[in-house]
Amino acid sequence: MSSLKEAQERLRRALGRLEAAAENVAGREDNDDLQEELAEMRQRCELLENRSQTVSRQLDDTIGRMRQILGTQ
């Protein structure tokens, strides 16, 4: 599952860079558009994190069931 955690960390870092970029252009006229895009990216990040956690739990459950069936707990 380390690749899943690595992907989540990359997503968090990307979101951090996006937030920093949005702060750098705070005085520009299109700031409202950037803030809206940032909010959308935050929602997407949260959705992807929730989905990845769900998939991770499902994989763990499936692996546990397979081990139980094979008798290799």
Chimera marker file (.cmm) of the C-alpha trace (Angstrom):
<marker_set name="trace">
<marker id="1" x="0.000" y="0.000" z="0.000" r="1" g="1" b="0" radius="0.5"/>
<marker id="2" x="3.021" y="2.337" z="0.055" r="1" g="1" b="0" radius="0.5"/>
<marker id="3" x="2.394" y="3.402" z="-3.544" r="1" g="1" b="0" radius="0.5"/>
<marker id="4" x="-1.109" y="4.485" z="-2.516" r="1" g="1" b="0" radius="0.5"/>
<marker id="5" x="0.305" y="6.559" z="0.330" r="1" g="1" b="0" radius="0.5"/>
<marker id="6" x="2.928" y="8.013" z="-2.012" r="1" g="1" b="0" radius="0.5"/>
<marker id="7" x="0.199" y="9.037" z="-4.457" r="1" g="1" b="0" radius="0.5"/>
<marker id="8" x="-1.762" y="10.683" z="-1.659" r="1" g="1" b="0" radius="0.5"/>
<marker id="9" x="1.335" y="12.561" z="-0.532" r="1" g="1" b="0" radius="0.5"/>
<marker id="10" x="2.045" y="13.755" z="-4.082" r="1" g="1" b="0" radius="0.5"/>
<marker id="11" x="-1.550" y="14.953" z="-4.335" r="1" g="1" b="0" radius="0.5"/>
<marker id="12" x="-1.219" y="16.856" z="-1.049" r="1" g="1" b="0" radius="0.5"/>
<marker id="13" x="2.034" y="18.478" z="-2.203" r="1" g="1" b="0" radius="0.5"/>
<marker id="14" x="0.459" y="19.469" z="-5.521" r="1" g="1" b="0" radius="0.5"/>
<marker id="15" x="-2.463" y="21.022" z="-3.685" r="1" g="1" b="0" radius="0.5"/>
<marker id="16" x="-0.011" y="22.917" z="-1.487" r="1" g="1" b="0" radius="0.5"/>
<marker id="17" x="1.765" y="24.280" z="-4.555" r="1" g="1" b="0" radius="0.5"/>
<marker id="18" x="-1.567" y="25.314" z="-6.041" r="1" g="1" b="0" radius="0.5"/>
<marker id="19" x="-2.502" y="27.116" z="-2.831" r="1" g="1" b="0" radius="0.5"/>
<marker id="20" x="0.868" y="28.914" z="-2.786" r="1" g="1" b="0" radius="0.5"/>
<marker id="21" x="0.414" y="29.992" z="-6.394" r="1" g="1" b="0" radius="0.5"/>
<marker id="22" x="-3.074" y="31.278" z="-5.621" r="1" g="1" b="0" radius="0.5"/>
<marker id="23" x="-1.712" y="33.351" z="-2.746" r="1" g="1" b="0" radius="0.5"/>
<marker id="24" x="0.987" y="34.835" z="-4.998" r="1" g="1" b="0" radius="0.5"/>
<marker id="25" x="-1.609" y="36.226" z="-7.374" r="1" g="1" b="0" radius="0.5"/>
<marker id="26" x="-4.027" y="37.387" z="-4.691" r="1" g="1" b="0" radius="0.5"/>
<marker id="27" x="-4.015" y="40.976" z="-5.971" r="1" g="1" b="0" radius="0.5"/>
<marker id="28" x="-4.946" y="40.102" z="-9.539" r="1" g="1" b="0" radius="0.5"/>
<marker id="29" x="-8.395" y="40.697" z="-10.983" r="1" g="1" b="0" radius="0.5"/>
<marker id="30" x="-8.986" y="37.023" z="-11.722" r="1" g="1" b="0" radius="0.5"/>
<marker id="31" x="-8.462" y="36.111" z="-8.066" r="1" g="1" b="0" radius="0.5"/>
<marker id="32" x="-12.084" y="34.991" z="-7.729" r="1" g="1" b="0" radius="0.5"/>
<marker id="33" x="-11.568" y="32.471" z="-10.532" r="1" g="1" b="0" radius="0.5"/>
<marker id="34" x="-8.422" y="31.164" z="-8.855" r="1" g="1" b="0" radius="0.5"/>
<marker id="35" x="-10.151" y="30.867" z="-5.496" r="1" g="1" b="0" radius="0.5"/>
<marker id="36" x="-12.997" y="28.960" z="-7.128" r="1" g="1" b="0" radius="0.5"/>
<marker id="37" x="-10.552" y="26.647" z="-8.870" r="1" g="1" b="0" radius="0.5"/>
<marker id="38" x="-8.682" y="26.126" z="-5.609" r="1" g="1" b="0" radius="0.5"/>
<marker id="39" x="-11.912" y="25.197" z="-3.841" r="1" g="1" b="0" radius="0.5"/>
<marker id="40" x="-12.717" y="22.727" z="-6.620" r="1" g="1" b="0" radius="0.5"/>
<marker id="41" x="-9.235" y="21.204" z="-6.344" r="1" g="1" b="0" radius="0.5"/>
<marker id="42" x="-9.638" y="20.846" z="-2.590" r="1" g="1" b="0" radius="0.5"/>
<marker id="43" x="-12.939" y="19.033" z="-3.099" r="1" g="1" b="0" radius="0.5"/>
<marker id="44" x="-11.375" y="16.776" z="-5.711" r="1" g="1" b="0" radius="0.5"/>
<marker id="45" x="-8.424" y="16.029" z="-3.434" r="1" g="1" b="0" radius="0.5"/>
<marker id="46" x="-10.772" y="15.094" z="-0.594" r="1" g="1" b="0" radius="0.5"/>
<marker id="47" x="-12.829" y="12.897" z="-2.919" r="1" g="1" b="0" radius="0.5"/>
<marker id="48" x="-9.728" y="11.106" z="-4.213" r="1" g="1" b="0" radius="0.5"/>
<marker id="49" x="-8.380" y="10.596" z="-0.701" r="1" g="1" b="0" radius="0.5"/>
<marker id="50" x="-11.710" y="9.117" z="0.418" r="1" g="1" b="0" radius="0.5"/>
<marker id="51" x="-11.821" y="6.819" z="-2.609" r="1" g="1" b="0" radius="0.5"/>
<marker id="52" x="-8.257" y="5.656" z="-2.084" r="1" g="1" b="0" radius="0.5"/>
<marker id="53" x="-8.979" y="4.885" z="1.574" r="1" g="1" b="0" radius="0.5"/>
<marker id="54" x="-12.071" y="2.907" z="0.545" r="1" g="1" b="0" radius="0.5"/>
<marker id="55" x="-10.103" y="0.938" z="-2.038" r="1" g="1" b="0" radius="0.5"/>
<marker id="56" x="-7.332" y="0.317" z="0.479" r="1" g="1" b="0" radius="0.5"/>
<marker id="57" x="-9.809" y="-1.069" z="3.034" r="1" g="1" b="0" radius="0.5"/>
<marker id="58" x="-11.460" y="-3.244" z="0.393" r="1" g="1" b="0" radius="0.5"/>
<marker id="59" x="-8.096" y="-4.655" z="-0.689" r="1" g="1" b="0" radius="0.5"/>
<marker id="60" x="-7.132" y="-5.355" z="2.912" r="1" g="1" b="0" radius="0.5"/>
<marker id="61" x="-10.460" y="-7.132" z="3.473" r="1" g="1" b="0" radius="0.5"/>
<marker id="62" x="-10.041" y="-9.180" z="0.303" r="1" g="1" b="0" radius="0.5"/>
<marker id="63" x="-6.500" y="-10.173" z="1.228" r="1" g="1" b="0" radius="0.5"/>
<marker id="64" x="-7.712" y="-11.188" z="4.688" r="1" g="1" b="0" radius="0.5"/>
<marker id="65" x="-10.471" y="-13.332" z="3.216" r="1" g="1" b="0" radius="0.5"/>
<marker id="66" x="-8.067" y="-14.979" z="0.782" r="1" g="1" b="0" radius="0.5"/>
<marker id="67" x="-5.679" y="-15.786" z="3.603" r="1" g="1" b="0" radius="0.5"/>
<marker id="68" x="-8.534" y="-17.230" z="5.610" r="1" g="1" b="0" radius="0.5"/>
<marker id="69" x="-9.672" y="-19.386" z="2.689" r="1" g="1" b="0" radius="0.5"/>
<marker id="70" x="-6.102" y="-20.579" z="2.100" r="1" g="1" b="0" radius="0.5"/>
<marker id="71" x="-5.562" y="-21.116" z="5.823" r="1" g="1" b="0" radius="0.5"/>
<marker id="72" x="-2.474" y="-18.915" z="5.931" r="1" g="1" b="0" radius="0.5"/>
<marker id="73" x="-3.462" y="-16.359" z="8.540" r="1" g="1" b="0" radius="0.5"/>
<link id1="1" id2="2" r="1" g="1" b="0" radius="0.2"/>
<link id1="2" id2="3" r="1" g="1" b="0" radius="0.2"/>
<link id1="3" id2="4" r="1" g="1" b="0" radius="0.2"/>
<link id1="4" id2="5" r="1" g="1" b="0" radius="0.2"/>
<link id1="5" id2="6" r="1" g="1" b="0" radius="0.2"/>
<link id1="6" id2="7" r="1" g="1" b="0" radius="0.2"/>
<link id1="7" id2="8" r="1" g="1" b="0" radius="0.2"/>
<link id1="8" id2="9" r="1" g="1" b="0" radius="0.2"/>
<link id1="9" id2="10" r="1" g="1" b="0" radius="0.2"/>
<link id1="10" id2="11" r="1" g="1" b="0" radius="0.2"/>
<link id1="11" id2="12" r="1" g="1" b="0" radius="0.2"/>
<link id1="12" id2="13" r="1" g="1" b="0" radius="0.2"/>
<link id1="13" id2="14" r="1" g="1" b="0" radius="0.2"/>
<link id1="14" id2="15" r="1" g="1" b="0" radius="0.2"/>
<link id1="15" id2="16" r="1" g="1" b="0" radius="0.2"/>
<link id1="16" id2="17" r="1" g="1" b="0" radius="0.2"/>
<link id1="17" id2="18" r="1" g="1" b="0" radius="0.2"/>
<link id1="18" id2="19" r="1" g="1" b="0" radius="0.2"/>
<link id1="19" id2="20" r="1" g="1" b="0" radius="0.2"/>
<link id1="20" id2="21" r="1" g="1" b="0" radius="0.2"/>
<link id1="21" id2="22" r="1" g="1" b="0" radius="0.2"/>
<link id1="22" id2="23" r="1" g="1" b="0" radius="0.2"/>
<link id1="23" id2="24" r="1" g="1" b="0" radius="0.2"/>
<link id1="24" id2="25" r="1" g="1" b="0" radius="0.2"/>
<link id1="25" id2="26" r="1" g="1" b="0" radius="0.2"/>
<link id1="26" id2="27" r="1" g="1" b="0" radius="0.2"/>
<link id1="27" id2="28" r="1" g="1" b="0" radius="0.2"/>
<link id1="28" id2="29" r="1" g="1" b="0" radius="0.2"/>
<link id1="29" id2="30" r="1" g="1" b="0" radius="0.2"/>
<link id1="30" id2="31" r="1" g="1" b="0" radius="0.2"/>
<link id1="31" id2="32" r="1" g="1" b="0" radius="0.2"/>
<link id1="32" id2="33" r="1" g="1" b="0" radius="0.2"/>
<link id1="33" id2="34" r="1" g="1" b="0" radius="0.2"/>
<link id1="34" id2="35" r="1" g="1" b="0" radius="0.2"/>
<link id1="35" id2="36" r="1" g="1" b="0" radius="0.2"/>
<link id1="36" id2="37" r="1" g="1" b="0" radius="0.2"/>
<link id1="37" id2="38" r="1" g="1" b="0" radius="0.2"/>
<link id1="38" id2="39" r="1" g="1" b="0" radius="0.2"/>
<link id1="39" id2="40" r="1" g="1" b="0" radius="0.2"/>
<link id1="40" id2="41" r="1" g="1" b="0" radius="0.2"/>
<link id1="41" id2="42" r="1" g="1" b="0" radius="0.2"/>
<link id1="42" id2="43" r="1" g="1" b="0" radius="0.2"/>
<link id1="43" id2="44" r="1" g="1" b="0" radius="0.2"/>
<link id1="44" id2="45" r="1" g="1" b="0" radius="0.2"/>
<link id1="45" id2="46" r="1" g="1" b="0" radius="0.2"/>
<link id1="46" id2="47" r="1" g="1" b="0" radius="0.2"/>
<link id1="47" id2="48" r="1" g="1" b="0" radius="0.2"/>
<link id1="48" id2="49" r="1" g="1" b="0" radius="0.2"/>
<link id1="49" id2="50" r="1" g="1" b="0" radius="0.2"/>
<link id1="50" id2="51" r="1" g="1" b="0" radius="0.2"/>
<link id1="51" id2="52" r="1" g="1" b="0" radius="0.2"/>
<link id1="52" id2="53" r="1" g="1" b="0" radius="0.2"/>
<link id1="53" id2="54" r="1" g="1" b="0" radius="0.2"/>
<link id1="54" id2="55" r="1" g="1" b="0" radius="0.2"/>
<link id1="55" id2="56" r="1" g="1" b="0" radius="0.2"/>
<link id1="56" id2="57" r="1" g="1" b="0" radius="0.2"/>
<link id1="57" id2="58" r="1" g="1" b="0" radius="0.2"/>
<link id1="58" id2="59" r="1" g="1" b="0" radius="0.2"/>
<link id1="59" id2="60" r="1" g="1" b="0" radius="0.2"/>
<link id1="60" id2="61" r="1" g="1" b="0" radius="0.2"/>
<link id1="61" id2="62" r="1" g="1" b="0" radius="0.2"/>
<link id1="62" id2="63" r="1" g="1" b="0" radius="0.2"/>
<link id1="63" id2="64" r="1" g="1" b="0" radius="0.2"/>
<link id1="64" id2="65" r="1" g="1" b="0" radius="0.2"/>
<link id1="65" id2="66" r="1" g="1" b="0" radius="0.2"/>
<link id1="66" id2="67" r="1" g="1" b="0" radius="0.2"/>
<link id1="67" id2="68" r="1" g="1" b="0" radius="0.2"/>
<link id1="68" id2="69" r="1" g="1" b="0" radius="0.2"/>
<link id1="69" id2="70" r="1" g="1" b="0" radius="0.2"/>
<link id1="70" id2="71" r="1" g="1" b="0" radius="0.2"/>
<link id1="71" id2="72" r="1" g="1" b="0" radius="0.2"/>
<link id1="72" id2="73" r="1" g="1" b="0" radius="0.2"/>
</marker_set>
